[in-house]
């Protein structure tokens, strides 16, 4: 009896079984994907049949847990990374997060656990630290795939601090590519960007569009990193890669437990917009109204961050299940719809009922005039599509900002 109780308590502690006291709790767990089956069980009972049935169920659950693929997420407490961790967990992956917390917070791990019911492993390590990353791989043997988000990511800041961007964005990737063969890691998904296209000659832009001279050091690091990956694979390195060229991710998880929360003054449009709507920032600046667009402001393809996160899960499945057509594949991850900055502001006001204080200022160095995706290749080849409306996406961003105010964070 004592041995049975010890096993039972250990399994509860590991999250493999849960104690519930009523039918409502059971229904809630099943509906939220936190339980796949339930049985009535009294650990103090001596029934042989109940004990055997329980043992079989637990053996099955333990076997499933042991067979989960392990994914390492560089920058996993960041904006896109945290949403991707949730989607990976929901799809059966075991996740190890590596982040130096330079632009995120440690309590994101708590919020991920609140959403998914699973606490991911977390290591506070900088991807620039080769020995530190080597130690992470040694600590978690069996990592099969990497999703590499860890990078500096603001266009304007990169113009002002180019060397920081080249160091952070290039060396972190090189470290991972060097360590992957040593630790038997099969594949990497690289967080690339539509900035590699520069100002495209034709819109919407396809994956076949030429790579143009980058308009910013940030964009240049994405171009160079794509070349580094291709050259590494071509050299005979036993790895596979998928390059996901994002357009402009916005919004927050529907629970409002995770979202975009940069340290300091936001460098991206939506967090600055929602902070202005909240009164934290005095005024939102629209950089330029003299571009060759219908209303003069820049046009972008704004994609809901959860839709984007789901594309990473499909890409990881594709690599680990050997479904790639080439060792390096490229996909545009966007909606196929371009919206100007002024159209986005109007959409936010319409979706939330909140008026924004904004002003038109001069152009910002490094900005591309207009770009939006042709996502048909990703739609057809991956079976993925961004289908969340811009109104729902913007409401999720505002809900996240309201949550931050309620929590006394901002």
C-alpha positions in Angstrom: 0.0 0.0 0.0 2.8 2.4 0.9 4.6 1.7 -2.3 1.4 2.3 -4.3 0.9 5.7 -2.6 4.5 6.7 -3.4 4.0 5.9 -7.1 0.7 7.7 -7.1 2.2 10.9 -5.5 5.2 10.9 -7.8 3.0 10.7 -10.9 0.8 13.6 -9.6 4.0 15.6 -9.0 5.2 14.9 -12.5 1.9 16.1 -14.0 1.1 12.7 -15.5 -2.1 12.3 -13.5 -4.2 14.9 -11.7 -6.3 14.8 -8.6 -9.9 16.0 -9.3 -12.8 16.1 -6.9 -15.8 16.5 -9.1 -17.2 16.0 -12.6 -16.9 19.7 -13.5 -13.1 19.6 -13.0 -12.9 16.5 -15.2 -14.9 18.1 -17.9 -12.8 21.3 -17.8 -9.5 19.4 -18.1 -10.8 17.3 -21.0 -12.2 20.4 -22.8 -9.0 22.3 -22.4 -6.9 19.5 -23.8 -5.2 18.8 -20.4 -6.4 15.3 -20.1 -7.1 12.6 -22.7 -8.8 10.1 -20.5 -9.9 9.7 -16.9 -10.7 6.9 -14.6 -12.0 6.6 -11.1 -9.2 5.4 -8.8 -8.7 5.3 -5.1 -5.0 4.8 -4.4 -5.8 3.3 -1.0 -8.0 0.6 -2.5 -6.8 -3.0 -2.7 -8.7 -4.1 -5.7 -6.5 -6.1 -8.0 -8.5 -5.2 -11.1 -8.5 -1.5 -10.5 -4.7 -1.7 -9.7 -4.0 -3.6 -13.0 -6.1 -1.2 -15.0 -4.5 1.8 -13.5 -1.0 0.4 -14.1 -1.8 -0.2 -17.8 -3.1 3.3 -18.2 -0.1 4.8 -16.5 2.4 2.7 -18.5 0.7 3.9 -21.7 0.9 7.5 -20.5 4.5 7.2 -19.4 5.4 5.6 -22.8 3.7 8.5 -24.6 5.6 11.1 -22.5 8.9 9.3 -23.1 8.3 9.3 -26.9 7.6 13.1 -27.1 10.0 14.8 -29.5 12.2 17.4 -27.8 12.5 20.9 -29.4 14.9 23.6 -28.3 13.5 27.1 -28.7 16.1 29.9 -28.8 14.3 33.1 -27.6 11.4 31.1 -26.3 10.3 33.7 -23.7 10.1 36.3 -26.4 7.0 37.4 -28.2 6.8 34.9 -31.1 8.8 32.3 -29.2 6.4 32.1 -26.2 3.3 31.6 -28.5 5.2 28.9 -30.5 6.1 27.1 -27.2 2.4 26.9 -26.4 1.5 25.5 -29.8 4.4 23.0 -29.7 3.2 21.8 -26.3 -0.4 21.5 -27.5 0.9 19.3 -30.3 2.8 16.9 -28.1 6.3 18.3 -28.1 8.6 18.6 -25.0 10.1 22.0 -25.0 13.4 23.4 -23.7 13.6 27.2 -23.8 16.9 29.1 -24.0 16.7 32.9 -23.5 19.0 35.5 -22.0 15.9 37.6 -21.1 17.4 40.7 -22.7 14.0 41.6 -24.2 11.6 39.4 -22.2 10.7 38.3 -18.7 11.2 35.1 -16.7 7.6 35.0 -15.6 6.6 34.2 -19.2 7.4 30.6 -18.4 4.7 30.7 -15.6 2.2 32.1 -18.1 3.0 29.4 -20.7 2.3 26.8 -18.0 -1.0 28.5 -17.1 -2.1 28.2 -20.8 -0.9 24.7 -21.7 -0.8 23.0 -18.3 2.8 22.0 -19.0 5.9 23.8 -17.6 8.6 24.0 -20.2 12.3 23.6 -19.2 14.0 26.9 -19.1 17.7 27.8 -19.2 18.9 31.4 -18.9 21.7 31.3 -21.4 22.8 33.6 -24.2 23.0 31.9 -27.6 26.2 33.9 -28.1 27.7 31.7 -25.3 29.1 28.7 -27.1 30.1 26.7 -24.0 26.8 27.6 -22.3 24.8 26.3 -25.3 27.0 23.2 -25.4 26.1 22.5 -21.8 22.4 22.9 -22.5 22.5 20.3 -25.3 24.4 18.0 -22.9 21.9 18.5 -20.1 18.9 17.7 -22.4 20.0 14.8 -24.6 17.6 13.8 -27.4 16.8 17.3 -28.7 15.8 16.7 -32.3 14.9 20.2 -33.6 15.6 23.8 -33.0 13.5 26.9 -33.7 15.8 29.9 -33.6 14.1 33.1 -32.6 16.9 34.6 -30.5 17.9 37.8 -32.3 17.7 41.6 -32.1 14.8 42.6 -34.3 14.1 46.3 -34.7 14.8 47.9 -38.1 15.3 51.5 -36.7 17.5 50.4 -33.9 19.7 48.3 -36.3 20.5 51.4 -38.3 21.7 53.1 -35.1 23.5 50.0 -33.7 24.6 47.9 -36.6 27.5 46.1 -34.9 25.3 44.9 -32.0 22.9 43.4 -34.6 25.6 41.7 -36.6 27.1 40.2 -33.4 23.9 39.0 -31.9 22.1 37.8 -35.0 25.0 36.1 -36.8 27.1 34.5 -34.0 24.1 33.0 -32.2 23.1 31.1 -35.4 26.7 30.0 -36.1 27.0 28.6 -32.6 23.8 26.5 -33.0 24.9 25.2 -36.4 28.2 24.1 -35.0 26.7 22.3 -32.1 23.9 20.5 -33.9 25.9 17.7 -35.5 27.8 17.1 -32.2 24.5 16.6 -30.3 22.6 14.7 -33.0 20.1 17.6 -33.7 18.3 16.9 -37.0 16.8 20.1 -38.1 16.5 23.9 -37.5 13.7 26.3 -38.3 15.1 29.8 -38.8 13.1 32.9 -38.0 13.7 34.9 -41.2 11.9 37.9 -42.5 10.3 39.5 -45.5 13.0 42.2 -45.2 15.2 39.9 -47.3 13.2 40.9 -50.4 13.9 44.6 -49.9 11.4 46.6 -51.9 10.0 43.8 -54.3 9.5 44.5 -58.0 6.2 42.7 -57.9 3.5 42.4 -55.3 2.4 40.2 -53.7 5.9 38.7 -53.2 6.6 35.0 -53.8 9.5 32.9 -52.5 11.0 33.1 -56.0 11.4 36.9 -55.8 15.1 38.0 -55.9 16.9 38.9 -52.7 17.8 42.6 -52.9 20.2 44.7 -51.1 18.9 45.1 -47.6 17.5 48.4 -46.5 18.8 48.0 -42.9 21.4 46.0 -40.9 18.6 44.0 -39.4 17.4 42.9 -42.9 21.0 42.2 -43.9 21.5 39.8 -40.9 18.5 37.8 -42.1 19.9 37.6 -45.6 23.4 36.6 -44.3 21.9 34.0 -41.9 19.9 32.4 -44.8 23.2 32.2 -46.7 25.0 30.7 -43.7 22.4 28.0 -43.4 22.5 27.1 -47.1 26.3 27.0 -47.2 26.4 24.9 -44.0 24.0 22.3 -45.4 25.7 22.4 -48.8 29.0 21.6 -47.1 27.7 18.2 -46.1 26.5 19.0 -42.5 23.9 16.4 -41.6 21.1 18.9 -40.9 17.9 20.0 -42.5 16.5 23.5 -42.4 13.3 25.4 -43.1 13.5 29.2 -43.5 10.2 30.9 -42.5 10.1 34.4 -43.9 7.6 36.2 -41.6 5.8 39.3 -42.6 4.5 41.4 -39.6 3.3 39.4 -36.6 0.9 41.2 -34.2 -1.7 40.4 -31.6 -1.6 38.3 -28.5 -2.8 34.9 -27.2 -6.6 34.8 -26.6 -6.0 34.2 -22.9 -4.1 37.5 -22.7 -1.5 35.7 -20.6 1.3 36.2 -23.2 1.8 38.9 -25.7 4.4 41.4 -27.0 6.0 43.2 -24.0 9.4 44.7 -25.0 11.7 46.1 -22.4 11.8 49.9 -22.5 10.3 51.9 -25.4 8.7 49.7 -28.0 10.5 49.5 -31.4 7.5 47.8 -33.1 4.2 49.4 -34.1 1.5 47.5 -32.2 2.9 47.7 -28.7 3.6 51.4 -29.2 0.1 51.8 -30.5 -1.6 50.0 -27.6 0.6 51.8 -25.1 -0.5 55.1 -26.7 -4.1 54.0 -26.5 -3.6 53.3 -22.8 -2.0 56.7 -22.2 1.5 55.3 -21.4 2.9 57.0 -24.5 1.8 60.5 -25.4 1.5 60.1 -29.1 2.1 57.5 -31.8 4.3 58.6 -34.7 3.5 57.5 -38.2 6.7 57.6 -40.2 6.0 59.2 -43.5 2.8 60.0 -45.5 4.5 60.6 -48.8 5.1 57.1 -49.9 3.7 55.8 -53.2 0.8 54.2 -51.6 -3.0 55.1 -51.6 -2.8 57.0 -48.3 1.0 57.7 -48.3 1.9 55.5 -45.4 3.8 52.3 -45.5 2.0 49.0 -46.3 2.7 45.8 -44.5 1.2 42.3 -44.2 0.1 41.9 -40.6 -0.3 38.3 -39.4 -1.8 37.1 -36.1 1.0 35.7 -33.9 -0.9 32.5 -33.0 -1.4 31.7 -36.7 2.4 32.3 -37.2 3.2 30.1 -34.2 1.2 27.2 -35.7 3.3 27.4 -38.9 6.3 26.5 -36.8 4.7 23.4 -35.5 3.9 22.2 -39.0 7.5 23.0 -40.1 9.0 21.1 -37.3 6.7 18.1 -38.0 7.8 18.3 -41.7 11.5 18.2 -40.8 11.3 15.4 -38.2 9.0 13.2 -40.3 11.2 13.5 -43.3 8.7 15.2 -45.5 10.9 17.9 -47.0 11.5 18.1 -50.7 14.9 19.8 -50.2 17.3 19.9 -47.3 16.7 23.7 -47.2 13.1 25.0 -47.8 11.7 28.5 -47.8 8.1 29.6 -47.0 6.5 33.0 -46.9 4.4 33.2 -43.7 1.8 36.0 -44.2 -1.8 36.6 -44.9 -1.6 37.8 -48.5 -3.2 41.1 -47.6 -1.5 44.5 -47.3 -2.6 47.2 -44.9 -1.2 50.7 -44.6 -0.2 52.0 -41.2 -3.1 54.5 -41.3 -5.5 51.7 -42.3 -4.2 49.7 -39.3 -4.9 52.6 -37.0 -8.4 53.0 -38.3 -9.0 49.2 -37.9 -7.8 49.4 -34.3 -10.1 52.2 -33.5 -13.1 50.4 -35.2 -12.3 47.1 -33.5 -11.8 48.5 -29.9 -13.7 51.8 -29.9 -10.6 53.5 -28.6 -9.3 56.7 -30.3 -5.6 57.0 -30.9 -3.5 60.2 -30.6 -1.1 60.0 -33.5 1.0 62.4 -35.6 2.6 62.2 -39.1 6.4 62.6 -38.9 9.2 62.2 -41.4 10.3 58.9 -42.9 12.4 56.5 -40.8 15.7 55.2 -42.1 15.5 51.5 -43.3 11.8 51.3 -43.9 10.5 49.6 -47.0 7.6 51.3 -48.8 5.3 48.3 -49.2 5.4 44.6 -49.0 2.9 41.8 -48.6 3.0 38.1 -49.1 1.9 35.6 -51.6 1.4 32.7 -49.1 0.0 30.2 -51.6 3.1 28.0 -51.5 2.9 27.6 -47.7 -0.9 27.2 -48.0 -0.6 24.4 -50.5 2.6 22.7 -49.4 2.3 22.9 -45.6 -1.5 22.9 -45.4 -1.2 26.0 -43.3 -3.2 29.3 -43.6 -3.5 32.5 -41.6 -7.2 32.9 -41.2 -7.7 35.2 -38.2 -9.2 38.5 -39.1 -7.4 41.8 -38.5 -10.2 43.0 -36.2 -9.9 39.9 -34.0 -6.1 40.2 -34.0 -6.2 43.9 -32.9 -8.8 43.1 -30.2 -6.4 40.5 -28.8 -3.6 43.1 -28.7 -5.8 45.5 -26.8 -7.0 42.7 -24.4 -3.3 42.0 -23.7 -2.6 45.7 -23.0 -5.6 45.8 -20.6 -4.3 42.7 -18.9 -1.0 44.4 -18.3 -2.7 47.3 -16.7 -4.8 45.1 -14.5 -1.6 43.3 -13.4 0.1 46.6 -12.6 2.8 45.9 -15.2 2.1 48.7 -17.6 
